[in-house]
Amino acid sequence: MQDLSGELTSLSEQLLPALWEWGLKVLGGIVVLIIGLIIAKWVRRGLARLFDRTEMDKTLEKFLTRLFYYLILIVAAVAALGMMGVQTASVLTLLGAAGLAVGLALQGTLSNVAAGVMLLIFRPFRVGDFVDVGGTAGSVDYIGLFATTLNTPDNVRIVVPNSGIYGGTIKNFSFNELRRNDMVVGISYDDDIGLAMDTIRSILDSDGRVLKDPEYQVAVSELGDSSVNLVVRPWCNASDYWNLRFDLTRAFKEGLEAAGCSIPYPQQDVHLHQVG
């Protein structure tokens, strides 16, 4: 019995310091995790307040706050494992390999996310703008991290991946307040060019939607196959662009015909030669 008691006493004397040391390491790791969680929450709230003051897009705001939140938690977890005596080099290697595997598997998705972040930061267009992106034209309905949703003029909903937008040419027809209508009006070679140009100017001057500054332009642009082509370039507010274009097209035809000018159409002369 005395030998057994002595062995237990000796074993306890060896285990207690080790348990105490291990317990302190575990406690230290838990403390590091708690501190990391507190810092992560504090950073998330601080970033949210900062983004609210800068009027950042809500989608990008949530993405960035969550990104920083989880990054701080990962750093805290690795530090806690180091406090507990775990070799963090192997953990970091494992995390790197996992990140590489996920990145390769989600390469297309991550490229869309990266493009979505750039669109939300630099704002080449906003919700409601009429744009031409990725070969598709329509009004922007929603800008997400993965794709942008457009509504075409005939009310068809189209979802365009962000990588196809940011990597290509973006045309924003709503960005500038003023737009210029580039129109071509053809008259006959027998018509008086001066009369036709004066008629067009009077039509432009009588329409209140045509701006005086910048000044419109009326000039002879081309001697075509069947007509003398006049270029007409009036400026207007962006909201009046299409209605003004439609109304001027009709007004030019009616006004020129009333002034005695004709609107020619493509035609060909066929000459028949009789061979004896």
C-alpha positions in Angstrom: 0.0 0.0 0.0 2.8 2.3 0.9 4.5 1.7 -2.5 1.2 2.4 -4.3 0.6 5.5 -2.4 4.1 6.7 -3.1 3.7 6.0 -6.8 0.4 8.0 -6.9 2.1 10.9 -5.0 5.0 10.9 -7.5 2.6 10.7 -10.5 0.5 13.6 -9.1 3.6 15.6 -8.6 4.6 15.1 -12.2 1.1 15.6 -13.7 0.0 18.7 -11.7 2.6 21.0 -13.1 2.0 19.8 -16.6 -1.8 20.1 -16.2 -1.3 23.6 -14.7 0.9 24.6 -17.6 -1.5 23.2 -20.2 -4.5 24.8 -18.4 -2.8 28.2 -18.5 -2.1 27.8 -22.2 -5.7 26.8 -22.9 -6.9 29.7 -20.7 -4.6 32.0 -22.6 -5.9 30.8 -26.0 -9.5 31.3 -24.8 -8.6 34.8 -23.7 -7.1 35.5 -27.1 -10.2 34.2 -28.9 -12.4 36.4 -26.7 -10.3 39.5 -27.3 -10.2 38.7 -31.1 -14.0 38.4 -31.1 -14.4 41.7 -29.3 -12.0 43.5 -31.7 -13.8 41.9 -34.7 -17.2 43.2 -33.5 -15.7 46.6 -32.7 -14.1 46.9 -36.2 -17.3 45.7 -37.9 -19.4 48.4 -36.1 -16.8 51.1 -36.8 -16.6 50.2 -40.5 -20.4 50.2 -40.7 -20.5 53.8 -39.2 -17.8 54.9 -41.5 -19.4 53.5 -44.6 -22.8 55.1 -43.6 -21.1 58.5 -43.5 -19.6 58.0 -46.9 -22.9 56.7 -48.4 -21.3 53.5 -49.7 -23.5 51.0 -51.4 -25.1 48.6 -48.9 -24.0 45.5 -50.8 -20.4 46.5 -50.7 -20.7 47.7 -47.1 -21.9 44.3 -46.0 -19.2 42.5 -48.0 -16.3 44.6 -46.6 -17.5 44.5 -43.0 -17.9 40.7 -43.1 -14.6 40.3 -44.8 -12.7 42.2 -42.1 -14.7 40.5 -39.4 -13.8 37.0 -40.5 -10.2 37.9 -41.2 -9.7 39.1 -37.6 -11.4 36.0 -36.3 -9.0 33.8 -38.3 -6.0 35.7 -37.0 -7.3 35.4 -33.5 -7.9 31.6 -33.9 -4.3 31.1 -35.2 -2.9 33.1 -32.4 -5.0 31.1 -29.9 -3.7 27.8 -31.3 -0.1 29.2 -30.9 -0.8 30.0 -27.3 -1.9 26.4 -26.7 1.3 25.1 -28.2 0.0 24.0 -31.6 2.4 24.4 -34.4 0.8 27.3 -36.4 3.0 26.8 -39.4 1.2 23.6 -40.3 -2.2 25.4 -39.7 -1.2 28.3 -42.0 0.0 25.8 -44.6 -3.3 24.0 -44.4 -5.3 27.3 -44.6 -3.2 28.3 -47.6 -3.8 25.0 -49.4 -7.5 25.2 -48.7 -7.7 28.8 -49.9 -5.8 27.9 -53.1 -8.2 24.9 -53.8 -11.3 27.1 -53.2 -9.8 29.8 -55.4 -9.2 27.4 -58.3 -12.6 25.9 -57.9 -14.4 29.3 -57.8 -12.2 31.1 -60.2 -15.1 32.4 -62.3 -17.2 33.3 -59.3 -14.3 35.1 -57.6 -13.6 37.1 -60.8 -17.3 38.2 -60.7 -16.9 39.2 -57.1 -13.8 41.2 -57.8 -15.4 42.9 -60.7 -18.5 43.6 -58.6 -16.4 45.2 -55.9 -14.7 47.5 -58.5 -18.1 48.4 -59.9 -19.4 49.3 -56.5 -16.3 51.3 -55.6 -15.8 53.3 -58.8 -19.5 53.6 -59.8 -19.3 53.8 -63.6 -23.1 53.6 -63.4 -25.9 53.7 -60.8 -29.3 52.1 -60.4 -31.7 53.7 -62.8 -29.0 54.6 -65.4 -29.5 53.5 -69.0 -26.3 51.7 -70.0 -24.8 49.4 -72.7 -22.6 46.8 -70.9 -21.4 43.5 -72.1 -23.2 44.0 -75.4 -26.6 44.5 -73.6 -28.5 47.8 -73.3 -31.0 48.5 -70.6 -31.8 50.3 -67.3 -29.8 49.2 -64.3 -32.1 47.6 -61.7 -29.6 46.1 -59.3 -25.8 45.9 -58.9 -24.7 42.9 -56.9 -21.4 41.3 -56.1 -21.8 38.5 -58.7 -24.0 40.1 -61.4 -25.8 43.2 -62.5 -29.5 43.1 -63.4 -30.8 45.2 -66.3 -34.3 45.8 -67.7 -34.4 46.4 -71.4 -36.7 49.0 -73.0 -39.2 46.3 -73.9 -39.1 45.2 -70.2 -37.0 42.0 -70.5 -35.0 41.3 -67.4 -31.3 40.4 -68.2 -28.6 39.3 -65.7 -25.1 40.1 -66.8 -22.1 38.7 -64.9 -19.9 41.4 -63.5 -16.7 40.1 -65.0 -18.2 40.6 -68.5 -19.1 44.2 -67.6 -15.9 45.5 -65.9 -13.6 43.8 -68.5 -15.4 45.5 -71.4 -16.6 48.9 -72.6 -19.3 50.6 -70.5 -21.6 53.1 -72.2 -23.6 55.2 -69.7 -26.3 57.2 -71.5 -27.7 58.8 -68.3 -24.4 60.1 -66.8 -24.4 63.4 -68.6 -27.3 65.8 -68.3 -27.1 66.9 -71.9 -27.1 64.8 -75.1 -26.7 65.5 -78.8 -29.1 64.1 -81.4 -27.2 63.2 -84.5 -29.6 63.1 -87.4 -29.3 62.9 -91.2 -31.9 64.4 -93.5 -31.7 63.7 -97.3 -33.0 66.1 -100.0 -33.1 65.8 -103.7 -30.3 67.1 -105.9 -32.8 69.4 -107.6 -33.8 71.1 -104.3 -32.5 74.4 -103.0 -30.0 73.5 -100.2 -30.2 76.9 -98.6 -34.0 76.7 -98.4 -33.8 73.2 -96.9 -31.3 74.3 -94.3 -33.4 77.4 -93.4 -36.5 75.2 -93.0 -34.6 72.9 -90.7 -33.3 75.8 -88.6 -36.8 77.2 -88.2 -38.1 73.9 -87.0 -35.3 73.6 -84.5 -35.8 77.2 -83.3 -39.5 76.6 -82.7 -38.9 73.5 -80.5 -38.3 74.6 -76.9 -36.5 71.3 -76.1 -33.6 72.2 -78.4 -31.0 74.0 -76.4 -29.4 77.3 -77.5 -26.2 76.5 -75.7 -24.5 74.3 -76.9 -25.6 75.6 -80.4 -27.0 73.1 -82.8 -25.4 72.4 -86.2 -26.9 72.1 -89.6 -24.5 71.3 -92.5 -24.1 69.4 -95.7 -22.4 66.2 -94.8 -22.4 64.0 -97.9 -23.3 63.9 -101.6 -25.0 60.5 -101.6 -26.0 58.2 -104.4 -29.6 59.4 -104.4 -29.7 62.5 -102.2 -27.8 65.4 -100.7 -27.4 64.5 -97.0 -27.7 67.2 -94.4 -26.4 66.5 -90.9 -28.5 68.0 -88.1 -27.1 68.0 -84.5 -29.4 69.6 -81.9 -28.5 69.4 -78.2 -31.2 68.6 -75.5 -31.6 67.4 -72.0 -31.0 63.7 -71.7 -34.6 63.1 -70.6 -35.9 64.6 -73.8 -33.6 62.7 -76.2 -35.9 60.1 -77.7 -39.1 62.2 -77.7 -37.3 65.0 -79.4 -35.7 62.7 -82.0 -39.1 61.2 -82.9 -40.8 64.5 -83.2 -38.1 66.2 -85.2 -38.0 63.3 -87.7 -41.7 63.9 -88.5 -41.3 67.7 -88.4 -38.4 67.7 -90.9 -40.4 65.6 -93.4 -43.5 67.7 -93.1 -41.7 71.0 -93.1 -39.4 70.2 -96.1 -42.3 69.0 -98.1 -44.3 72.1 -97.3 -41.3 74.2 -98.4 -41.2 72.4 -101.7 -38.3 70.1 -101.0 -38.6 66.4 -101.6 -37.3 63.5 -99.5 -35.7 61.1 -102.0 -35.5 57.4 -101.6 -32.8 55.0 -103.1 -33.5 54.4 -106.7 -31.6 53.0 -109.8 -31.8 53.8 -113.4 -31.9 50.8 -115.7 -30.7 51.3 -119.3 -31.7 48.7 -121.9 -29.5 48.4 -125.0 -30.7 46.3 -127.9 -28.1 44.3 -129.6 -28.8 43.9 -133.4 
